[in-house]
Amino acid sequence: MARVNEEVASLLVPMVARPMLVPNVTVAEIVDWEAPARRDNDPDWMLGLFSWRGVDIPLVSLELMNDPDEDEGFSGARIAVLNGVGTSKQDFYAVCVQGIPRLVRVYPAEIGGEEKVDNAPAFDMIVTVNGEKAMIPNLDYVEQQIETVM
């Protein structure tokens, strides 16, 4: 069990509005952007399937999951392949991101300015870490949404 004063190796991942903060073990790999294969009748946030290591995995836009009118939510500069962490049947899924993440060491005592995010179910909260505002995603919600279309 981790002690409260221990650091959590995390990644600040560039997104459209503000970076996403996730533990680095959440991210399996960052790959170059590749247009996904769209499927009929998928919601806009489900960008399609893309092939990663010989397996087709869902590629989603967190921005579009929160706001279907987000103009910049349809593509990214890179793709973050995430490990399924909740009750998802998907071992992996992907999120479009805007750049290369950077490693940050997060100490619980250094996190401040926690704000709950309203009307954006794919984002859990906004925090300030190392003086920078970052969004913590609600990956349980994201995975539940993926399950509804897979």
C-alpha positions as CSV (number, residue, x, y, z in Angstrom):
1,M,0.0,0.0,0.0
2,A,1.3,3.4,-0.9
3,R,1.9,5.9,1.9
4,V,0.3,9.3,1.6
5,N,3.6,11.1,1.2
6,E,4.7,8.9,-1.7
7,E,4.9,10.3,-5.2
8,V,2.7,9.0,-8.1
9,A,4.5,8.9,-11.4
10,S,2.0,10.6,-13.7
11,L,1.7,11.9,-17.2
12,L,0.4,15.4,-18.3
13,V,-1.1,14.6,-21.7
14,P,-1.9,17.6,-24.0
15,M,-5.6,17.8,-24.8
16,V,-7.7,20.5,-26.6
17,A,-8.5,22.7,-23.6
18,R,-6.1,21.6,-20.8
19,P,-3.8,18.7,-20.2
20,M,-5.1,15.4,-18.8
21,L,-3.4,14.1,-15.7
22,V,-3.2,10.3,-15.4
23,P,-0.9,7.8,-13.6
24,N,1.7,6.7,-16.1
25,V,0.6,3.1,-15.7
26,T,-2.7,4.0,-17.3
27,V,-1.0,4.7,-20.6
28,A,0.1,1.7,-22.6
29,E,1.7,3.6,-25.5
30,I,1.5,6.9,-27.4
31,V,1.4,6.5,-31.1
32,D,1.3,8.8,-34.1
33,W,-2.2,9.9,-35.3
34,E,-3.9,7.4,-37.6
35,A,-7.4,8.0,-39.0
36,P,-9.7,5.4,-37.5
37,A,-12.2,3.3,-39.5
38,R,-15.6,4.8,-38.7
39,R,-18.6,2.6,-38.2
40,D,-22.2,3.3,-39.0
41,N,-24.4,4.5,-36.2
42,D,-21.6,5.3,-33.7
43,P,-22.0,8.5,-31.7
44,D,-19.7,11.3,-32.7
45,W,-17.4,10.8,-29.7
46,M,-16.6,7.2,-31.0
47,L,-14.2,8.1,-33.7
48,G,-13.9,4.5,-34.9
49,L,-11.6,1.6,-34.6
50,F,-7.8,1.7,-35.2
51,S,-5.3,-1.1,-35.4
52,W,-2.8,-1.2,-32.6
53,R,-0.4,-4.2,-32.4
54,G,-2.7,-6.2,-34.7
55,V,-5.8,-5.6,-32.6
56,D,-8.7,-3.2,-33.5
57,I,-9.4,-1.0,-30.5
58,P,-11.9,1.8,-30.1
59,L,-10.6,5.4,-30.5
60,V,-12.6,8.0,-28.6
61,S,-12.6,11.8,-28.1
62,L,-13.1,12.8,-24.5
63,E,-13.9,16.4,-25.7
64,L,-16.7,15.1,-27.9
65,M,-18.0,12.9,-25.1
66,N,-18.4,16.1,-23.1
67,D,-19.4,18.5,-25.9
68,P,-20.7,17.2,-29.2
69,D,-20.2,20.6,-30.7
70,E,-16.4,20.8,-30.0
71,D,-14.8,21.6,-33.3
72,E,-11.3,20.3,-32.4
73,G,-12.5,17.0,-30.9
74,F,-12.5,15.0,-34.1
75,S,-8.7,14.4,-34.5
76,G,-5.5,14.7,-32.7
77,A,-1.8,14.9,-33.1
78,R,-1.3,11.6,-31.4
79,I,-3.2,8.7,-29.9
80,A,-2.9,7.6,-26.3
81,V,-3.6,3.9,-25.9
82,L,-5.0,3.3,-22.4
83,N,-5.2,0.2,-20.3
84,G,-8.8,-0.7,-19.4
85,V,-9.0,0.0,-15.7
86,G,-12.6,-0.4,-14.7
87,T,-15.1,-3.0,-15.4
88,S,-14.6,-2.6,-19.1
89,K,-14.4,-5.7,-21.3
90,Q,-11.8,-3.8,-23.4
91,D,-8.3,-4.5,-22.4
92,F,-7.2,-1.4,-24.3
93,Y,-8.9,1.6,-25.8
94,A,-7.5,4.8,-27.2
95,V,-8.0,8.5,-26.8
96,C,-7.1,11.2,-29.3
97,V,-4.6,13.7,-27.7
98,Q,-2.8,16.8,-28.9
99,G,0.8,16.1,-28.3
100,I,3.5,14.1,-26.5
101,P,2.9,13.7,-22.7
102,R,5.5,14.7,-20.1
103,L,6.3,12.8,-17.0
104,V,5.5,14.6,-13.7
105,R,6.0,13.4,-10.1
106,V,2.8,14.1,-8.2
107,Y,2.8,14.2,-4.4
108,P,-0.7,14.2,-2.9
109,A,0.2,17.2,-0.7
110,E,1.1,19.3,-3.8
111,I,-2.3,18.9,-5.5
112,G,-4.5,21.9,-5.0
113,G,-7.4,23.8,-6.3
114,E,-9.6,20.8,-6.8
115,E,-12.7,21.7,-8.8
116,K,-15.5,19.3,-9.7
117,V,-16.4,19.5,-13.3
118,D,-20.1,19.9,-14.1
119,N,-21.7,19.1,-17.4
120,A,-18.6,17.2,-18.6
121,P,-19.0,13.6,-17.6
122,A,-15.8,12.3,-19.1
123,F,-13.8,14.7,-16.9
124,D,-13.9,14.1,-13.2
125,M,-12.1,17.1,-11.8
126,I,-9.6,19.9,-12.4
127,V,-6.6,20.1,-10.2
128,T,-3.6,22.3,-9.9
129,V,-0.4,20.3,-9.9
130,N,3.1,21.9,-10.0
131,G,1.4,25.2,-10.7
132,E,-0.5,24.0,-13.8
133,K,-4.2,23.2,-14.1
134,A,-4.9,19.7,-15.4
135,M,-8.0,17.6,-15.9
136,I,-8.4,14.2,-14.3
137,P,-10.6,12.0,-16.6
138,N,-13.4,9.9,-15.3
139,L,-12.2,6.7,-16.9
140,D,-14.9,4.6,-15.4
141,Y,-17.5,6.7,-17.2
142,V,-15.5,6.6,-20.5
143,E,-15.2,2.8,-20.4
144,Q,-19.0,2.5,-19.6
145,Q,-19.7,4.6,-22.7
146,I,-17.4,2.5,-24.8
147,E,-19.2,-0.7,-23.6
148,T,-22.5,0.7,-24.9
149,V,-21.2,0.9,-28.5
150,M,-18.9,-2.2,-28.7
